[in-house]
Amino acid sequence: MNQLPGRSHRPTSILRRGVFLAILAGVFLIGGCKPTESTPPGSQDPGDPDGAAEFQPRPVINIERVVPFRLEQSFKFDWRRERPDVRSGLLVVVEVDPELVVPRNALEPVLYAGNHTVQRLNHGHESGFVLGIIPEQIDLSQDPIWFGAPALPERIDAEVIAKERARAERAGIKPPAASDIQSLTQDPIDAPDLTSLLREHAAELVLEFSPQEEALANAWRLPVTGQ
Protein backbone atom coordinates (compact mmCIF):
# COMPACT_ATOMS: atom_id res chain seq x y z
CA MET A 1 0.00 0.00 0.00
CA ASN A 2 1.04 3.60 -0.02
CA GLN A 3 4.30 4.32 1.70
CA LEU A 4 5.74 7.57 3.02
CA PRO A 5 8.89 8.76 1.21
CA GLY A 6 12.04 7.20 2.57
CA ARG A 7 10.38 4.06 3.90
CA SER A 8 11.67 0.80 2.57
CA HIS A 9 9.44 -2.15 1.65
CA ARG A 10 9.65 -5.30 3.76
CA PRO A 11 8.46 -8.86 3.24
CA THR A 12 4.72 -9.26 3.69
CA SER A 13 5.01 -11.51 6.74
CA ILE A 14 7.05 -8.88 8.60
CA LEU A 15 4.63 -6.14 7.67
CA ARG A 16 1.66 -8.18 8.89
CA ARG A 17 3.34 -8.37 12.29
CA GLY A 18 3.87 -4.62 12.00
CA VAL A 19 0.17 -4.13 11.42
CA PHE A 20 -0.67 -5.87 14.68
CA LEU A 21 1.84 -3.74 16.60
CA ALA A 22 0.43 -0.63 14.96
CA ILE A 23 -3.07 -1.56 16.07
CA LEU A 24 -1.86 -2.01 19.63
CA ALA A 25 -0.30 1.41 19.49
CA GLY A 26 -3.63 2.92 18.41
CA VAL A 27 -2.50 3.54 14.83
CA PHE A 28 -4.02 1.61 11.95
CA LEU A 29 -2.25 0.81 8.68
CA ILE A 30 -3.12 -1.58 5.89
CA GLY A 31 -1.51 -5.02 6.08
CA GLY A 32 1.73 -4.46 4.24
CA CYS A 33 2.79 -4.02 0.63
CA LYS A 34 4.53 -6.29 -1.78
CA PRO A 35 6.62 -4.34 -4.28
CA THR A 36 6.06 -5.15 -7.93
CA GLU A 37 7.38 -3.78 -11.18
CA SER A 38 3.99 -2.75 -12.52
CA THR A 39 2.36 0.65 -12.18
CA PRO A 40 -1.36 1.40 -11.95
CA PRO A 41 -3.20 1.93 -15.24
CA GLY A 42 -3.08 5.53 -16.37
CA SER A 43 -0.84 6.65 -13.51
CA GLN A 44 1.72 9.42 -13.77
CA ASP A 45 5.25 9.64 -12.49
CA PRO A 46 4.99 9.35 -8.66
CA GLY A 47 7.00 12.57 -8.41
CA ASP A 48 4.41 14.47 -10.45
CA PRO A 49 2.09 16.37 -8.10
CA ASP A 50 -0.47 16.64 -10.92
CA GLY A 51 -0.68 12.90 -11.46
CA ALA A 52 -4.43 13.07 -11.99
CA ALA A 53 -4.01 14.19 -15.59
CA GLU A 54 -4.01 10.78 -17.28
CA PHE A 55 -5.88 8.63 -14.77
CA GLN A 56 -9.56 8.32 -15.53
CA PRO A 57 -11.85 7.90 -12.49
CA ARG A 58 -13.01 4.31 -12.14
CA PRO A 59 -16.17 3.19 -10.33
CA VAL A 60 -16.22 0.16 -8.08
CA ILE A 61 -17.88 -2.83 -9.73
CA ASN A 62 -20.41 -3.32 -6.97
CA ILE A 63 -21.17 -2.59 -3.31
CA GLU A 64 -21.53 -5.86 -1.43
CA ARG A 65 -22.03 -4.91 2.23
CA VAL A 66 -22.61 -1.75 4.28
CA VAL A 67 -22.24 -1.88 8.06
CA PRO A 68 -22.76 1.33 10.08
CA PHE A 69 -20.67 1.46 13.25
CA ARG A 70 -20.25 3.57 16.37
CA LEU A 71 -17.22 3.58 18.67
CA GLU A 72 -16.95 4.55 22.32
CA GLN A 73 -13.37 5.74 21.71
CA SER A 74 -12.53 7.69 18.59
CA PHE A 75 -9.44 7.17 16.43
CA LYS A 76 -7.40 9.42 14.18
CA PHE A 77 -8.26 8.91 10.52
CA ASP A 78 -4.80 8.88 8.95
CA TRP A 79 -6.03 8.44 5.36
CA ARG A 80 -6.65 12.16 5.04
CA ARG A 81 -4.43 15.17 5.57
CA GLU A 82 -6.65 16.72 8.24
CA ARG A 83 -6.59 13.48 10.31
CA PRO A 84 -10.10 13.93 11.77
CA ASP A 85 -11.26 12.09 14.87
CA VAL A 86 -13.65 9.30 13.88
CA ARG A 87 -16.24 7.87 16.25
CA SER A 88 -18.76 6.58 13.72
CA GLY A 89 -18.78 5.57 10.08
CA LEU A 90 -19.36 2.72 7.67
CA LEU A 91 -17.60 -0.56 7.09
CA VAL A 92 -18.06 -1.27 3.40
CA VAL A 93 -17.18 -4.20 1.17
CA VAL A 94 -16.84 -3.35 -2.51
CA GLU A 95 -16.09 -5.46 -5.55
CA VAL A 96 -13.27 -3.89 -7.55
CA ASP A 97 -11.11 -4.38 -10.60
CA PRO A 98 -8.18 -6.31 -9.04
CA GLU A 99 -5.71 -4.41 -11.23
CA LEU A 100 -6.51 -1.22 -9.31
CA VAL A 101 -5.50 -2.66 -5.94
CA VAL A 102 -2.42 -4.73 -6.72
CA PRO A 103 0.27 -3.77 -4.15
CA ARG A 104 2.88 -1.67 -5.92
CA ASN A 105 6.14 0.07 -5.20
CA ALA A 106 4.48 3.25 -6.44
CA LEU A 107 1.47 5.45 -5.82
CA GLU A 108 -1.87 3.67 -6.04
CA PRO A 109 -5.38 4.83 -7.02
CA VAL A 110 -7.21 6.28 -4.03
CA LEU A 111 -10.66 4.99 -3.08
CA TYR A 112 -13.20 7.74 -2.38
CA ALA A 113 -16.80 7.79 -1.13
CA GLY A 114 -18.71 11.04 -1.31
CA ASN A 115 -16.54 13.72 0.27
CA HIS A 116 -14.20 11.28 2.00
CA THR A 117 -11.23 9.09 1.33
CA VAL A 118 -11.87 5.43 2.20
CA GLN A 119 -9.39 3.69 4.46
CA ARG A 120 -8.68 0.37 2.76
CA LEU A 121 -8.26 -2.42 5.30
CA ASN A 122 -7.01 -5.15 2.96
CA HIS A 123 -5.41 -5.42 -0.46
CA GLY A 124 -8.12 -7.40 -2.25
CA HIS A 125 -6.20 -8.02 -5.46
CA GLU A 126 -6.54 -11.81 -5.15
CA SER A 127 -10.24 -11.87 -4.28
CA GLY A 128 -11.45 -8.73 -6.05
CA PHE A 129 -13.08 -7.49 -2.83
CA VAL A 130 -11.90 -4.57 -0.70
CA LEU A 131 -13.03 -3.83 2.85
CA GLY A 132 -12.82 -0.20 3.88
CA ILE A 133 -13.79 2.39 6.46
CA ILE A 134 -15.74 5.48 5.47
CA PRO A 135 -15.24 7.98 8.31
CA GLU A 136 -18.89 9.09 8.45
CA GLN A 137 -22.27 7.42 8.09
CA ILE A 138 -22.97 8.85 4.65
CA ASP A 139 -25.82 7.84 2.36
CA LEU A 140 -24.27 5.74 -0.39
CA SER A 141 -27.44 6.07 -2.44
CA GLN A 142 -26.60 9.77 -2.70
CA ASP A 143 -22.79 9.69 -2.74
CA PRO A 144 -20.65 7.90 -5.34
CA ILE A 145 -17.79 5.55 -4.50
CA TRP A 146 -14.90 5.39 -6.95
CA PHE A 147 -11.13 5.24 -7.52
CA GLY A 148 -9.38 8.53 -8.14
CA ALA A 149 -5.89 9.39 -9.30
CA PRO A 150 -2.88 7.65 -7.68
CA ALA A 151 -1.74 9.53 -4.58
CA LEU A 152 -0.83 9.20 -0.91
CA PRO A 153 -4.16 9.36 1.00
CA GLU A 154 -2.50 11.04 3.99
CA ARG A 155 -1.74 14.04 1.75
CA ILE A 156 -5.29 14.44 0.45
CA ASP A 157 -7.41 17.28 1.82
CA ALA A 158 -10.92 18.59 1.24
CA GLU A 159 -9.86 20.58 -1.83
CA VAL A 160 -8.37 17.54 -3.54
CA ILE A 161 -11.42 15.44 -2.68
CA ALA A 162 -13.72 18.06 -4.22
CA LYS A 163 -11.68 18.06 -7.44
CA GLU A 164 -11.64 14.26 -7.62
CA ARG A 165 -15.38 14.08 -7.01
CA ALA A 166 -16.01 16.61 -9.78
CA ARG A 167 -13.87 14.53 -12.15
CA ALA A 168 -15.78 11.38 -11.18
CA GLU A 169 -19.14 13.05 -11.79
CA ARG A 170 -17.98 14.34 -15.16
CA ALA A 171 -16.96 10.76 -15.98
CA GLY A 172 -20.55 9.67 -15.30
CA ILE A 173 -19.91 7.83 -12.03
CA LYS A 174 -23.12 7.76 -9.99
CA PRO A 175 -24.27 6.19 -6.73
CA PRO A 176 -26.38 3.01 -6.86
CA ALA A 177 -30.13 3.01 -6.34
CA ALA A 178 -31.38 3.67 -2.81
CA SER A 179 -33.21 0.33 -2.77
CA ASP A 180 -29.96 -1.50 -3.50
CA ILE A 181 -28.12 0.25 -0.66
CA GLN A 182 -30.97 -0.42 1.75
CA SER A 183 -30.92 -4.14 1.00
CA LEU A 184 -27.14 -4.30 1.52
CA THR A 185 -27.08 -2.34 4.79
CA GLN A 186 -26.89 -4.29 8.05
CA ASP A 187 -27.94 -3.19 11.52
CA PRO A 188 -25.56 -0.70 13.17
CA ILE A 189 -22.90 -2.17 15.44
CA ASP A 190 -21.29 -0.69 18.55
CA ALA A 191 -17.69 -1.32 19.57
CA PRO A 192 -15.40 0.06 22.27
CA ASP A 193 -12.68 1.14 19.83
CA LEU A 194 -11.08 0.51 16.44
CA THR A 195 -9.19 -2.55 17.64
CA SER A 196 -12.43 -4.20 18.72
CA LEU A 197 -14.13 -3.23 15.47
CA LEU A 198 -11.38 -4.96 13.49
CA ARG A 199 -11.21 -8.03 15.73
CA GLU A 200 -14.92 -8.69 16.09
CA HIS A 201 -16.38 -7.46 12.81
CA ALA A 202 -13.85 -6.56 10.11
CA ALA A 203 -12.05 -9.90 10.48
CA GLU A 204 -15.28 -11.76 9.70
CA LEU A 205 -15.82 -9.71 6.56
CA VAL A 206 -12.28 -10.39 5.35
CA LEU A 207 -12.77 -14.13 5.87
CA GLU A 208 -16.09 -14.01 4.03
CA PHE A 209 -15.06 -11.93 1.03
CA SER A 210 -11.28 -12.25 0.82
CA PRO A 211 -10.30 -15.57 2.45
CA GLN A 212 -6.91 -15.36 0.72
CA GLU A 213 -6.05 -12.79 3.38
CA GLU A 214 -6.86 -15.00 6.36
CA ALA A 215 -3.53 -14.10 7.95
CA LEU A 216 -4.62 -10.47 8.15
CA ALA A 217 -7.90 -11.41 9.86
CA ASN A 218 -5.99 -13.64 12.28
CA ALA A 219 -3.61 -10.79 13.11
CA TRP A 220 -6.56 -8.58 14.08
CA ARG A 221 -7.81 -11.37 16.34
CA LEU A 222 -4.60 -11.73 18.33
CA PRO A 223 -5.03 -10.90 22.03
CA VAL A 224 -4.13 -7.37 23.05
CA THR A 225 -2.62 -8.29 26.42
CA GLY A 226 1.06 -7.87 27.08
CA GLN A 227 1.47 -4.54 25.36
C-alpha positions as CSV (number, residue, x, y, z in Angstrom):
1,M,0.0,0.0,0.0
2,N,1.0,3.6,0.0
3,Q,4.3,4.3,1.7
4,L,5.7,7.6,3.0
5,P,8.9,8.8,1.2
6,G,12.0,7.2,2.6
7,R,10.4,4.1,3.9
8,S,11.7,0.8,2.6
9,H,9.4,-2.2,1.7
10,R,9.6,-5.3,3.8
11,P,8.5,-8.9,3.2
12,T,4.7,-9.3,3.7
13,S,5.0,-11.5,6.7
14,I,7.0,-8.9,8.6
15,L,4.6,-6.1,7.7
16,R,1.7,-8.2,8.9
17,R,3.3,-8.4,12.3
18,G,3.9,-4.6,12.0
19,V,0.2,-4.1,11.4
20,F,-0.7,-5.9,14.7
21,L,1.8,-3.7,16.6
22,A,0.4,-0.6,15.0
23,I,-3.1,-1.6,16.1
24,L,-1.9,-2.0,19.6
25,A,-0.3,1.4,19.5
26,G,-3.6,2.9,18.4
27,V,-2.5,3.5,14.8
28,F,-4.0,1.6,12.0
29,L,-2.3,0.8,8.7
30,I,-3.1,-1.6,5.9
31,G,-1.5,-5.0,6.1
32,G,1.7,-4.5,4.2
33,C,2.8,-4.0,0.6
34,K,4.5,-6.3,-1.8
35,P,6.6,-4.3,-4.3
36,T,6.1,-5.1,-7.9
37,E,7.4,-3.8,-11.2
38,S,4.0,-2.8,-12.5
39,T,2.4,0.6,-12.2
40,P,-1.4,1.4,-11.9
41,P,-3.2,1.9,-15.2
42,G,-3.1,5.5,-16.4
43,S,-0.8,6.7,-13.5
44,Q,1.7,9.4,-13.8
45,D,5.3,9.6,-12.5
46,P,5.0,9.3,-8.7
47,G,7.0,12.6,-8.4
48,D,4.4,14.5,-10.4
49,P,2.1,16.4,-8.1
50,D,-0.5,16.6,-10.9
51,G,-0.7,12.9,-11.5
52,A,-4.4,13.1,-12.0
53,A,-4.0,14.2,-15.6
54,E,-4.0,10.8,-17.3
55,F,-5.9,8.6,-14.8
56,Q,-9.6,8.3,-15.5
57,P,-11.9,7.9,-12.5
58,R,-13.0,4.3,-12.1
59,P,-16.2,3.2,-10.3
60,V,-16.2,0.2,-8.1
61,I,-17.9,-2.8,-9.7
62,N,-20.4,-3.3,-7.0
63,I,-21.2,-2.6,-3.3
64,E,-21.5,-5.9,-1.4
65,R,-22.0,-4.9,2.2
66,V,-22.6,-1.8,4.3
67,V,-22.2,-1.9,8.1
68,P,-22.8,1.3,10.1
69,F,-20.7,1.5,13.2
70,R,-20.3,3.6,16.4
71,L,-17.2,3.6,18.7
72,E,-16.9,4.6,22.3
73,Q,-13.4,5.7,21.7
74,S,-12.5,7.7,18.6
75,F,-9.4,7.2,16.4
76,K,-7.4,9.4,14.2
77,F,-8.3,8.9,10.5
78,D,-4.8,8.9,8.9
79,W,-6.0,8.4,5.4
80,R,-6.7,12.2,5.0
81,R,-4.4,15.2,5.6
82,E,-6.6,16.7,8.2
83,R,-6.6,13.5,10.3
84,P,-10.1,13.9,11.8
85,D,-11.3,12.1,14.9
86,V,-13.6,9.3,13.9
87,R,-16.2,7.9,16.3
88,S,-18.8,6.6,13.7
89,G,-18.8,5.6,10.1
90,L,-19.4,2.7,7.7
91,L,-17.6,-0.6,7.1
92,V,-18.1,-1.3,3.4
93,V,-17.2,-4.2,1.2
94,V,-16.8,-3.3,-2.5
95,E,-16.1,-5.5,-5.5
96,V,-13.3,-3.9,-7.6
97,D,-11.1,-4.4,-10.6
98,P,-8.2,-6.3,-9.0
99,E,-5.7,-4.4,-11.2
100,L,-6.5,-1.2,-9.3
101,V,-5.5,-2.7,-5.9
102,V,-2.4,-4.7,-6.7
103,P,0.3,-3.8,-4.2
104,R,2.9,-1.7,-5.9
105,N,6.1,0.1,-5.2
106,A,4.5,3.2,-6.4
107,L,1.5,5.5,-5.8
108,E,-1.9,3.7,-6.0
109,P,-5.4,4.8,-7.0
110,V,-7.2,6.3,-4.0
111,L,-10.7,5.0,-3.1
112,Y,-13.2,7.7,-2.4
113,A,-16.8,7.8,-1.1
114,G,-18.7,11.0,-1.3
115,N,-16.5,13.7,0.3
116,H,-14.2,11.3,2.0
117,T,-11.2,9.1,1.3
118,V,-11.9,5.4,2.2
119,Q,-9.4,3.7,4.5
120,R,-8.7,0.4,2.8
121,L,-8.3,-2.4,5.3
122,N,-7.0,-5.2,3.0
123,H,-5.4,-5.4,-0.5
124,G,-8.1,-7.4,-2.2
125,H,-6.2,-8.0,-5.5
126,E,-6.5,-11.8,-5.2
127,S,-10.2,-11.9,-4.3
128,G,-11.5,-8.7,-6.1
129,F,-13.1,-7.5,-2.8
130,V,-11.9,-4.6,-0.7
131,L,-13.0,-3.8,2.9
132,G,-12.8,-0.2,3.9
133,I,-13.8,2.4,6.5
134,I,-15.7,5.5,5.5
135,P,-15.2,8.0,8.3
136,E,-18.9,9.1,8.5
137,Q,-22.3,7.4,8.1
138,I,-23.0,8.8,4.7
139,D,-25.8,7.8,2.4
140,L,-24.3,5.7,-0.4
141,S,-27.4,6.1,-2.4
142,Q,-26.6,9.8,-2.7
143,D,-22.8,9.7,-2.7
144,P,-20.7,7.9,-5.3
145,I,-17.8,5.6,-4.5
146,W,-14.9,5.4,-6.9
147,F,-11.1,5.2,-7.5
148,G,-9.4,8.5,-8.1
149,A,-5.9,9.4,-9.3
150,P,-2.9,7.6,-7.7
151,A,-1.7,9.5,-4.6
152,L,-0.8,9.2,-0.9
153,P,-4.2,9.4,1.0
154,E,-2.5,11.0,4.0
155,R,-1.7,14.0,1.7
156,I,-5.3,14.4,0.4
157,D,-7.4,17.3,1.8
158,A,-10.9,18.6,1.2
159,E,-9.9,20.6,-1.8
160,V,-8.4,17.5,-3.5
161,I,-11.4,15.4,-2.7
162,A,-13.7,18.1,-4.2
163,K,-11.7,18.1,-7.4
164,E,-11.6,14.3,-7.6
165,R,-15.4,14.1,-7.0
166,A,-16.0,16.6,-9.8
167,R,-13.9,14.5,-12.1
168,A,-15.8,11.4,-11.2
169,E,-19.1,13.0,-11.8
170,R,-18.0,14.3,-15.2
171,A,-17.0,10.8,-16.0
172,G,-20.5,9.7,-15.3
173,I,-19.9,7.8,-12.0
174,K,-23.1,7.8,-10.0
175,P,-24.3,6.2,-6.7
176,P,-26.4,3.0,-6.9
177,A,-30.1,3.0,-6.3
178,A,-31.4,3.7,-2.8
179,S,-33.2,0.3,-2.8
180,D,-30.0,-1.5,-3.5
181,I,-28.1,0.2,-0.7
182,Q,-31.0,-0.4,1.7
183,S,-30.9,-4.1,1.0
184,L,-27.1,-4.3,1.5
185,T,-27.1,-2.3,4.8
186,Q,-26.9,-4.3,8.1
187,D,-27.9,-3.2,11.5
188,P,-25.6,-0.7,13.2
189,I,-22.9,-2.2,15.4
190,D,-21.3,-0.7,18.6
191,A,-17.7,-1.3,19.6
192,P,-15.4,0.1,22.3
193,D,-12.7,1.1,19.8
194,L,-11.1,0.5,16.4
195,T,-9.2,-2.5,17.6
196,S,-12.4,-4.2,18.7
197,L,-14.1,-3.2,15.5
198,L,-11.4,-5.0,13.5
199,R,-11.2,-8.0,15.7
200,E,-14.9,-8.7,16.1
201,H,-16.4,-7.5,12.8
202,A,-13.8,-6.6,10.1
203,A,-12.1,-9.9,10.5
204,E,-15.3,-11.8,9.7
205,L,-15.8,-9.7,6.6
206,V,-12.3,-10.4,5.4
207,L,-12.8,-14.1,5.9
208,E,-16.1,-14.0,4.0
209,F,-15.1,-11.9,1.0
210,S,-11.3,-12.2,0.8
211,P,-10.3,-15.6,2.5
212,Q,-6.9,-15.4,0.7
213,E,-6.0,-12.8,3.4
214,E,-6.9,-15.0,6.4
215,A,-3.5,-14.1,7.9
216,L,-4.6,-10.5,8.2
217,A,-7.9,-11.4,9.9
218,N,-6.0,-13.6,12.3
219,A,-3.6,-10.8,13.1
220,W,-6.6,-8.6,14.1
221,R,-7.8,-11.4,16.3
222,L,-4.6,-11.7,18.3
223,P,-5.0,-10.9,22.0
224,V,-4.1,-7.4,23.0
225,T,-2.6,-8.3,26.4
226,G,1.1,-7.9,27.1
227,Q,1.5,-4.5,25.4
